[in-house]
Amino acid sequence: MLNQYPDIMSVWDVSEVLCIGKNRVYELLEKGSIKGFRIGRVWKIPRDALQDYILTQSRLK
């Protein structure tokens, strides 16, 4: 589903996939809706975590 994206995605990548703004991605990360981690001030999101979020939100998982 997301094979064209790297294993570790940026906020920009996630906003592109979900067609939402970067601020909304930051909100989802802060709430823990999307699992990710920070390196300094930069968020990194595993591709599998984004896939899990999409499946959960679409009630396919």
mmCIF file of the N, C-alpha and C atoms, coordinates in Angstrom:
data_MODEL
# 
_entry.id   MODEL 
# 
loop_
_atom_site.group_PDB 
_atom_site.id 
_atom_site.type_symbol 
_atom_site.label_atom_id 
_atom_site.label_alt_id 
_atom_site.label_comp_id 
_atom_site.label_asym_id 
_atom_site.label_entity_id 
_atom_site.label_seq_id 
_atom_site.pdbx_PDB_ins_code 
_atom_site.Cartn_x 
_atom_site.Cartn_y 
_atom_site.Cartn_z 
_atom_site.occupancy 
_atom_site.B_iso_or_equiv 
_atom_site.pdbx_formal_charge 
_atom_site.auth_seq_id 
_atom_site.auth_comp_id 
_atom_site.auth_asym_id 
_atom_site.auth_atom_id 
_atom_site.pdbx_PDB_model_num 
ATOM 1   N N  . MET A 1 1  ? 0.817   -1.189 0.000  1.00 0.00 ? 1  MET A N  1 
ATOM 2   C CA . MET A 1 1  ? 0.000   0.000  0.000  1.00 0.00 ? 1  MET A CA 1 
ATOM 3   C C  . MET A 1 1  ? 0.867   1.262  0.000  1.00 0.00 ? 1  MET A C  1 
ATOM 4   N N  . LEU A 1 2  ? 1.902   1.289  0.786  1.00 0.00 ? 2  LEU A N  1 
ATOM 5   C CA . LEU A 1 2  ? 2.775   2.459  0.876  1.00 0.00 ? 2  LEU A CA 1 
ATOM 6   C C  . LEU A 1 2  ? 4.197   2.121  0.446  1.00 0.00 ? 2  LEU A C  1 
ATOM 7   N N  . ASN A 1 3  ? 4.336   1.192  -0.454 1.00 0.00 ? 3  ASN A N  1 
ATOM 8   C CA . ASN A 1 3  ? 5.658   0.685  -0.816 1.00 0.00 ? 3  ASN A CA 1 
ATOM 9   C C  . ASN A 1 3  ? 6.576   1.722  -1.441 1.00 0.00 ? 3  ASN A C  1 
ATOM 10  N N  . GLN A 1 4  ? 6.028   2.783  -2.032 1.00 0.00 ? 4  GLN A N  1 
ATOM 11  C CA . GLN A 1 4  ? 6.878   3.792  -2.661 1.00 0.00 ? 4  GLN A CA 1 
ATOM 12  C C  . GLN A 1 4  ? 7.493   4.749  -1.644 1.00 0.00 ? 4  GLN A C  1 
ATOM 13  N N  . TYR A 1 5  ? 7.078   4.649  -0.388 1.00 0.00 ? 5  TYR A N  1 
ATOM 14  C CA . TYR A 1 5  ? 7.610   5.508  0.675  1.00 0.00 ? 5  TYR A CA 1 
ATOM 15  C C  . TYR A 1 5  ? 8.687   4.766  1.461  1.00 0.00 ? 5  TYR A C  1 
ATOM 16  N N  . PRO A 1 6  ? 9.606   5.512  2.090  1.00 0.00 ? 6  PRO A N  1 
ATOM 17  C CA . PRO A 1 6  ? 10.670  4.860  2.874  1.00 0.00 ? 6  PRO A CA 1 
ATOM 18  C C  . PRO A 1 6  ? 10.111  4.191  4.135  1.00 0.00 ? 6  PRO A C  1 
ATOM 19  N N  . ASP A 1 7  ? 10.897  3.303  4.726  1.00 0.00 ? 7  ASP A N  1 
ATOM 20  C CA . ASP A 1 7  ? 10.488  2.596  5.947  1.00 0.00 ? 7  ASP A CA 1 
ATOM 21  C C  . ASP A 1 7  ? 10.240  3.567  7.097  1.00 0.00 ? 7  ASP A C  1 
ATOM 22  N N  . ILE A 1 8  ? 11.017  4.621  7.171  1.00 0.00 ? 8  ILE A N  1 
ATOM 23  C CA . ILE A 1 8  ? 10.852  5.665  8.180  1.00 0.00 ? 8  ILE A CA 1 
ATOM 24  C C  . ILE A 1 8  ? 10.463  6.939  7.446  1.00 0.00 ? 8  ILE A C  1 
ATOM 25  N N  . MET A 1 9  ? 9.254   7.422  7.744  1.00 0.00 ? 9  MET A N  1 
ATOM 26  C CA . MET A 1 9  ? 8.695   8.549  7.003  1.00 0.00 ? 9  MET A CA 1 
ATOM 27  C C  . MET A 1 9  ? 8.792   9.841  7.796  1.00 0.00 ? 9  MET A C  1 
ATOM 28  N N  . SER A 1 10 ? 8.737   10.945 7.084  1.00 0.00 ? 10 SER A N  1 
ATOM 29  C CA . SER A 1 10 ? 8.734   12.263 7.713  1.00 0.00 ? 10 SER A CA 1 
ATOM 30  C C  . SER A 1 10 ? 7.291   12.741 7.874  1.00 0.00 ? 10 SER A C  1 
ATOM 31  N N  . VAL A 1 11 ? 7.121   13.823 8.593  1.00 0.00 ? 11 VAL A N  1 
ATOM 32  C CA . VAL A 1 11 ? 5.799   14.429 8.748  1.00 0.00 ? 11 VAL A CA 1 
ATOM 33  C C  . VAL A 1 11 ? 5.259   14.831 7.376  1.00 0.00 ? 11 VAL A C  1 
ATOM 34  N N  . TRP A 1 12 ? 6.132   15.355 6.538  1.00 0.00 ? 12 TRP A N  1 
ATOM 35  C CA . TRP A 1 12 ? 5.722   15.751 5.190  1.00 0.00 ? 12 TRP A CA 1 
ATOM 36  C C  . TRP A 1 12 ? 5.179   14.555 4.410  1.00 0.00 ? 12 TRP A C  1 
ATOM 37  N N  . ASP A 1 13 ? 5.866   13.388 4.490  1.00 0.00 ? 13 ASP A N  1 
ATOM 38  C CA . ASP A 1 13 ? 5.402   12.179 3.809  1.00 0.00 ? 13 ASP A CA 1 
ATOM 39  C C  . ASP A 1 13 ? 4.016   11.774 4.292  1.00 0.00 ? 13 ASP A C  1 
ATOM 40  N N  . VAL A 1 14 ? 3.835   11.788 5.607  1.00 0.00 ? 14 VAL A N  1 
ATOM 41  C CA . VAL A 1 14 ? 2.552   11.382 6.197  1.00 0.00 ? 14 VAL A CA 1 
ATOM 42  C C  . VAL A 1 14 ? 1.448   12.342 5.769  1.00 0.00 ? 14 VAL A C  1 
ATOM 43  N N  . SER A 1 15 ? 1.736   13.636 5.760  1.00 0.00 ? 15 SER A N  1 
ATOM 44  C CA . SER A 1 15 ? 0.714   14.597 5.351  1.00 0.00 ? 15 SER A CA 1 
ATOM 45  C C  . SER A 1 15 ? 0.333   14.399 3.885  1.00 0.00 ? 15 SER A C  1 
ATOM 46  N N  . GLU A 1 16 ? 1.296   14.008 3.072  1.00 0.00 ? 16 GLU A N  1 
ATOM 47  C CA . GLU A 1 16 ? 1.030   13.736 1.663  1.00 0.00 ? 16 GLU A CA 1 
ATOM 48  C C  . GLU A 1 16 ? 0.149   12.496 1.500  1.00 0.00 ? 16 GLU A C  1 
ATOM 49  N N  . VAL A 1 17 ? 0.455   11.438 2.231  1.00 0.00 ? 17 VAL A N  1 
ATOM 50  C CA . VAL A 1 17 ? -0.316  10.194 2.137  1.00 0.00 ? 17 VAL A CA 1 
ATOM 51  C C  . VAL A 1 17 ? -1.750  10.413 2.598  1.00 0.00 ? 17 VAL A C  1 
ATOM 52  N N  . LEU A 1 18 ? -1.921  11.098 3.719  1.00 0.00 ? 18 LEU A N  1 
ATOM 53  C CA . LEU A 1 18 ? -3.252  11.277 4.302  1.00 0.00 ? 18 LEU A CA 1 
ATOM 54  C C  . LEU A 1 18 ? -3.999  12.488 3.737  1.00 0.00 ? 18 LEU A C  1 
ATOM 55  N N  . CYS A 1 19 ? -3.328  13.302 2.921  1.00 0.00 ? 19 CYS A N  1 
ATOM 56  C CA . CYS A 1 19 ? -3.919  14.520 2.352  1.00 0.00 ? 19 CYS A CA 1 
ATOM 57  C C  . CYS A 1 19 ? -4.431  15.451 3.447  1.00 0.00 ? 19 CYS A C  1 
ATOM 58  N N  . ILE A 1 20 ? -3.587  15.647 4.451  1.00 0.00 ? 20 ILE A N  1 
ATOM 59  C CA . ILE A 1 20 ? -3.892  16.560 5.545  1.00 0.00 ? 20 ILE A CA 1 
ATOM 60  C C  . ILE A 1 20 ? -2.689  17.474 5.745  1.00 0.00 ? 20 ILE A C  1 
ATOM 61  N N  . GLY A 1 21 ? -2.865  18.530 6.508  1.00 0.00 ? 21 GLY A N  1 
ATOM 62  C CA . GLY A 1 21 ? -1.778  19.461 6.775  1.00 0.00 ? 21 GLY A CA 1 
ATOM 63  C C  . GLY A 1 21 ? -0.777  18.909 7.780  1.00 0.00 ? 21 GLY A C  1 
ATOM 64  N N  . LYS A 1 22 ? 0.397   19.491 7.779  1.00 0.00 ? 22 LYS A N  1 
ATOM 65  C CA . LYS A 1 22 ? 1.438   19.052 8.708  1.00 0.00 ? 22 LYS A CA 1 
ATOM 66  C C  . LYS A 1 22 ? 1.032   19.274 10.153 1.00 0.00 ? 22 LYS A C  1 
ATOM 67  N N  . ASN A 1 23 ? 0.325   20.365 10.444 1.00 0.00 ? 23 ASN A N  1 
ATOM 68  C CA . ASN A 1 23 ? -0.099  20.619 11.819 1.00 0.00 ? 23 ASN A CA 1 
ATOM 69  C C  . ASN A 1 23 ? -1.011  19.513 12.325 1.00 0.00 ? 23 ASN A C  1 
ATOM 70  N N  . ARG A 1 24 ? -1.886  19.015 11.477 1.00 0.00 ? 24 ARG A N  1 
ATOM 71  C CA . ARG A 1 24 ? -2.775  17.915 11.867 1.00 0.00 ? 24 ARG A CA 1 
ATOM 72  C C  . ARG A 1 24 ? -1.963  16.645 12.126 1.00 0.00 ? 24 ARG A C  1 
ATOM 73  N N  . VAL A 1 25 ? -0.933  16.407 11.347 1.00 0.00 ? 25 VAL A N  1 
ATOM 74  C CA . VAL A 1 25 ? -0.060  15.243 11.581 1.00 0.00 ? 25 VAL A CA 1 
ATOM 75  C C  . VAL A 1 25 ? 0.604   15.373 12.944 1.00 0.00 ? 25 VAL A C  1 
ATOM 76  N N  . TYR A 1 26 ? 1.100   16.579 13.272 1.00 0.00 ? 26 TYR A N  1 
ATOM 77  C CA . TYR A 1 26 ? 1.706   16.796 14.584 1.00 0.00 ? 26 TYR A CA 1 
ATOM 78  C C  . TYR A 1 26 ? 0.699   16.528 15.706 1.00 0.00 ? 26 TYR A C  1 
ATOM 79  N N  . GLU A 1 27 ? -0.548  16.943 15.523 1.00 0.00 ? 27 GLU A N  1 
ATOM 80  C CA . GLU A 1 27 ? -1.589  16.675 16.527 1.00 0.00 ? 27 GLU A CA 1 
ATOM 81  C C  . GLU A 1 27 ? -1.804  15.177 16.718 1.00 0.00 ? 27 GLU A C  1 
ATOM 82  N N  . LEU A 1 28 ? -1.866  14.437 15.625 1.00 0.00 ? 28 LEU A N  1 
ATOM 83  C CA . LEU A 1 28 ? -2.069  12.990 15.703 1.00 0.00 ? 28 LEU A CA 1 
ATOM 84  C C  . LEU A 1 28 ? -0.892  12.304 16.391 1.00 0.00 ? 28 LEU A C  1 
ATOM 85  N N  . LEU A 1 29 ? 0.313   12.794 16.137 1.00 0.00 ? 29 LEU A N  1 
ATOM 86  C CA . LEU A 1 29 ? 1.497   12.237 16.792 1.00 0.00 ? 29 LEU A CA 1 
ATOM 87  C C  . LEU A 1 29 ? 1.489   12.543 18.285 1.00 0.00 ? 29 LEU A C  1 
ATOM 88  N N  . GLU A 1 30 ? 1.150   13.770 18.644 1.00 0.00 ? 30 GLU A N  1 
ATOM 89  C CA . GLU A 1 30 ? 1.125   14.161 20.060 1.00 0.00 ? 30 GLU A CA 1 
ATOM 90  C C  . GLU A 1 30 ? 0.070   13.370 20.837 1.00 0.00 ? 30 GLU A C  1 
ATOM 91  N N  . LYS A 1 31 ? -1.088  13.120 20.220 1.00 0.00 ? 31 LYS A N  1 
ATOM 92  C CA . LYS A 1 31 ? -2.156  12.344 20.861 1.00 0.00 ? 31 LYS A CA 1 
ATOM 93  C C  . LYS A 1 31 ? -1.821  10.858 20.938 1.00 0.00 ? 31 LYS A C  1 
ATOM 94  N N  . GLY A 1 32 ? -0.885  10.403 20.109 1.00 0.00 ? 32 GLY A N  1 
ATOM 95  C CA . GLY A 1 32 ? -0.549  8.985  20.068 1.00 0.00 ? 32 GLY A CA 1 
ATOM 96  C C  . GLY A 1 32 ? -1.404  8.205  19.091 1.00 0.00 ? 32 GLY A C  1 
ATOM 97  N N  . SER A 1 33 ? -2.204  8.896  18.297 1.00 0.00 ? 33 SER A N  1 
ATOM 98  C CA . SER A 1 33 ? -3.029  8.216  17.294 1.00 0.00 ? 33 SER A CA 1 
ATOM 99  C C  . SER A 1 33 ? -2.160  7.554  16.236 1.00 0.00 ? 33 SER A C  1 
ATOM 100 N N  . ILE A 1 34 ? -1.102  8.244  15.858 1.00 0.00 ? 34 ILE A N  1 
ATOM 101 C CA . ILE A 1 34 ? -0.090  7.674  14.964 1.00 0.00 ? 34 ILE A CA 1 
ATOM 102 C C  . ILE A 1 34 ? 1.163   7.503  15.802 1.00 0.00 ? 34 ILE A C  1 
ATOM 103 N N  . LYS A 1 35 ? 1.719   6.326  15.788 1.00 0.00 ? 35 LYS A N  1 
ATOM 104 C CA . LYS A 1 35 ? 2.932   6.052  16.557 1.00 0.00 ? 35 LYS A CA 1 
ATOM 105 C C  . LYS A 1 35 ? 4.148   6.578  15.808 1.00 0.00 ? 35 LYS A C  1 
ATOM 106 N N  . GLY A 1 36 ? 4.978   7.282  16.524 1.00 0.00 ? 36 GLY A N  1 
ATOM 107 C CA . GLY A 1 36 ? 6.197   7.811  15.944 1.00 0.00 ? 36 GLY A CA 1 
ATOM 108 C C  . GLY A 1 36 ? 7.202   8.103  17.043 1.00 0.00 ? 36 GLY A C  1 
ATOM 109 N N  . PHE A 1 37 ? 8.341   8.598  16.659 1.00 0.00 ? 37 PHE A N  1 
ATOM 110 C CA . PHE A 1 37 ? 9.368   8.944  17.639 1.00 0.00 ? 37 PHE A CA 1 
ATOM 111 C C  . PHE A 1 37 ? 10.089  10.196 17.166 1.00 0.00 ? 37 PHE A C  1 
ATOM 112 N N  . ARG A 1 38 ? 10.731  10.833 18.112 1.00 0.00 ? 38 ARG A N  1 
ATOM 113 C CA . ARG A 1 38 ? 11.448  12.064 17.806 1.00 0.00 ? 38 ARG A CA 1 
ATOM 114 C C  . ARG A 1 38 ? 12.946  11.848 17.896 1.00 0.00 ? 38 ARG A C  1 
ATOM 115 N N  . ILE A 1 39 ? 13.631  12.465 16.978 1.00 0.00 ? 39 ILE A N  1 
ATOM 116 C CA . ILE A 1 39 ? 15.086  12.574 17.027 1.00 0.00 ? 39 ILE A CA 1 
ATOM 117 C C  . ILE A 1 39 ? 15.353  14.069 17.092 1.00 0.00 ? 39 ILE A C  1 
ATOM 118 N N  . GLY A 1 40 ? 15.660  14.533 18.290 1.00 0.00 ? 40 GLY A N  1 
ATOM 119 C CA . GLY A 1 40 ? 15.765  15.971 18.500 1.00 0.00 ? 40 GLY A CA 1 
ATOM 120 C C  . GLY A 1 40 ? 14.381  16.589 18.380 1.00 0.00 ? 40 GLY A C  1 
ATOM 121 N N  . ARG A 1 41 ? 14.224  17.477 17.422 1.00 0.00 ? 41 ARG A N  1 
ATOM 122 C CA . ARG A 1 41 ? 12.925  18.124 17.211 1.00 0.00 ? 41 ARG A CA 1 
ATOM 123 C C  . ARG A 1 41 ? 12.169  17.542 16.020 1.00 0.00 ? 41 ARG A C  1 
ATOM 124 N N  . VAL A 1 42 ? 12.754  16.537 15.383 1.00 0.00 ? 42 VAL A N  1 
ATOM 125 C CA . VAL A 1 42 ? 12.193  15.992 14.146 1.00 0.00 ? 42 VAL A CA 1 
ATOM 126 C C  . VAL A 1 42 ? 11.455  14.686 14.423 1.00 0.00 ? 42 VAL A C  1 
ATOM 127 N N  . TRP A 1 43 ? 10.189  14.611 14.008 1.00 0.00 ? 43 TRP A N  1 
ATOM 128 C CA . TRP A 1 43 ? 9.400   13.392 14.144 1.00 0.00 ? 43 TRP A CA 1 
ATOM 129 C C  . TRP A 1 43 ? 9.722   12.428 13.016 1.00 0.00 ? 43 TRP A C  1 
ATOM 130 N N  . LYS A 1 44 ? 9.788   11.160 13.350 1.00 0.00 ? 44 LYS A N  1 
ATOM 131 C CA . LYS A 1 44 ? 9.953   10.077 12.384 1.00 0.00 ? 44 LYS A CA 1 
ATOM 132 C C  . LYS A 1 44 ? 8.817   9.090  12.608 1.00 0.00 ? 44 LYS A C  1 
ATOM 133 N N  . ILE A 1 45 ? 8.210   8.622  11.544 1.00 0.00 ? 45 ILE A N  1 
ATOM 134 C CA . ILE A 1 45 ? 7.055   7.738  11.633 1.00 0.00 ? 45 ILE A CA 1 
ATOM 135 C C  . ILE A 1 45 ? 7.353   6.466  10.837 1.00 0.00 ? 45 ILE A C  1 
ATOM 136 N N  . PRO A 1 46 ? 7.350   5.316  11.497 1.00 0.00 ? 46 PRO A N  1 
ATOM 137 C CA . PRO A 1 46 ? 7.534   4.069  10.754 1.00 0.00 ? 46 PRO A CA 1 
ATOM 138 C C  . PRO A 1 46 ? 6.370   3.860  9.780  1.00 0.00 ? 46 PRO A C  1 
ATOM 139 N N  . ARG A 1 47 ? 6.689   3.397  8.612  1.00 0.00 ? 47 ARG A N  1 
ATOM 140 C CA . ARG A 1 47 ? 5.658   3.148  7.596  1.00 0.00 ? 47 ARG A CA 1 
ATOM 141 C C  . ARG A 1 47 ? 4.593   2.194  8.115  1.00 0.00 ? 47 ARG A C  1 
ATOM 142 N N  . ASP A 1 48 ? 4.995   1.180  8.863  1.00 0.00 ? 48 ASP A N  1 
ATOM 143 C CA . ASP A 1 48 ? 4.043   0.217  9.424  1.00 0.00 ? 48 ASP A CA 1 
ATOM 144 C C  . ASP A 1 48 ? 3.076   0.890  10.400 1.00 0.00 ? 48 ASP A C  1 
ATOM 145 N N  . ALA A 1 49 ? 3.557   1.885  11.150 1.00 0.00 ? 49 ALA A N  1 
ATOM 146 C CA . ALA A 1 49 ? 2.689   2.597  12.089 1.00 0.00 ? 49 ALA A CA 1 
ATOM 147 C C  . ALA A 1 49 ? 1.625   3.384  11.334 1.00 0.00 ? 49 ALA A C  1 
ATOM 148 N N  . LEU A 1 50 ? 1.994   3.973  10.205 1.00 0.00 ? 50 LEU A N  1 
ATOM 149 C CA . LEU A 1 50 ? 1.013   4.697  9.403  1.00 0.00 ? 50 LEU A CA 1 
ATOM 150 C C  . LEU A 1 50 ? 0.005   3.730  8.793  1.00 0.00 ? 50 LEU A C  1 
ATOM 151 N N  . GLN A 1 51 ? 0.481   2.585  8.330  1.00 0.00 ? 51 GLN A N  1 
ATOM 152 C CA . GLN A 1 51 ? -0.435  1.575  7.791  1.00 0.00 ? 51 GLN A CA 1 
ATOM 153 C C  . GLN A 1 51 ? -1.422  1.118  8.863  1.00 0.00 ? 51 GLN A C  1 
ATOM 154 N N  . ASP A 1 52 ? -0.939  0.888  10.081 1.00 0.00 ? 52 ASP A N  1 
ATOM 155 C CA . ASP A 1 52 ? -1.819  0.498  11.185 1.00 0.00 ? 52 ASP A CA 1 
ATOM 156 C C  . ASP A 1 52 ? -2.863  1.576  11.442 1.00 0.00 ? 52 ASP A C  1 
ATOM 157 N N  . TYR A 1 53 ? -2.459  2.831  11.430 1.00 0.00 ? 53 TYR A N  1 
ATOM 158 C CA . TYR A 1 53 ? -3.390  3.931  11.650 1.00 0.00 ? 53 TYR A CA 1 
ATOM 159 C C  . TYR A 1 53 ? -4.479  3.948  10.572 1.00 0.00 ? 53 TYR A C  1 
ATOM 160 N N  . ILE A 1 54 ? -4.076  3.797  9.331  1.00 0.00 ? 54 ILE A N  1 
ATOM 161 C CA . ILE A 1 54 ? -5.040  3.813  8.227  1.00 0.00 ? 54 ILE A CA 1 
ATOM 162 C C  . ILE A 1 54 ? -6.022  2.652  8.359  1.00 0.00 ? 54 ILE A C  1 
ATOM 163 N N  . LEU A 1 55 ? -5.521  1.461  8.656  1.00 0.00 ? 55 LEU A N  1 
ATOM 164 C CA . LEU A 1 55 ? -6.403  0.296  8.799  1.00 0.00 ? 55 LEU A CA 1 
ATOM 165 C C  . LEU A 1 55 ? -7.344  0.443  9.989  1.00 0.00 ? 55 LEU A C  1 
ATOM 166 N N  . THR A 1 56 ? -6.837  0.991  11.085 1.00 0.00 ? 56 THR A N  1 
ATOM 167 C CA . THR A 1 56 ? -7.670  1.195  12.269 1.00 0.00 ? 56 THR A CA 1 
ATOM 168 C C  . THR A 1 56 ? -8.770  2.221  11.996 1.00 0.00 ? 56 THR A C  1 
ATOM 169 N N  . GLN A 1 57 ? -8.407  3.313  11.364 1.00 0.00 ? 57 GLN A N  1 
ATOM 170 C CA . GLN A 1 57 ? -9.390  4.369  11.091 1.00 0.00 ? 57 GLN A CA 1 
ATOM 171 C C  . GLN A 1 57 ? -10.444 3.918  10.077 1.00 0.00 ? 57 GLN A C  1 
ATOM 172 N N  . SER A 1 58 ? -10.057 3.026  9.165  1.00 0.00 ? 58 SER A N  1 
ATOM 173 C CA . SER A 1 58 ? -11.014 2.546  8.169  1.00 0.00 ? 58 SER A CA 1 
ATOM 174 C C  . SER A 1 58 ? -11.773 1.317  8.660  1.00 0.00 ? 58 SER A C  1 
ATOM 175 N N  . ARG A 1 59 ? -11.476 0.913  9.912  1.00 0.00 ? 59 ARG A N  1 
ATOM 176 C CA . ARG A 1 59 ? -12.109 -0.229 10.564 1.00 0.00 ? 59 ARG A CA 1 
ATOM 177 C C  . ARG A 1 59 ? -11.894 -1.552 9.831  1.00 0.00 ? 59 ARG A C  1 
ATOM 178 N N  . LEU A 1 60 ? -10.747 -1.637 9.150  1.00 0.00 ? 60 LEU A N  1 
ATOM 179 C CA . LEU A 1 60 ? -10.373 -2.864 8.468  1.00 0.00 ? 60 LEU A CA 1 
ATOM 180 C C  . LEU A 1 60 ? -9.504  -3.759 9.338  1.00 0.00 ? 60 LEU A C  1 
ATOM 181 N N  . LYS A 1 61 ? -9.100  -3.236 10.485 1.00 0.00 ? 61 LYS A N  1 
ATOM 182 C CA . LYS A 1 61 ? -8.225  -4.008 11.387 1.00 0.00 ? 61 LYS A CA 1 
ATOM 183 C C  . LYS A 1 61 ? -8.915  -4.211 12.711 1.00 0.00 ? 61 LYS A C  1 
# 
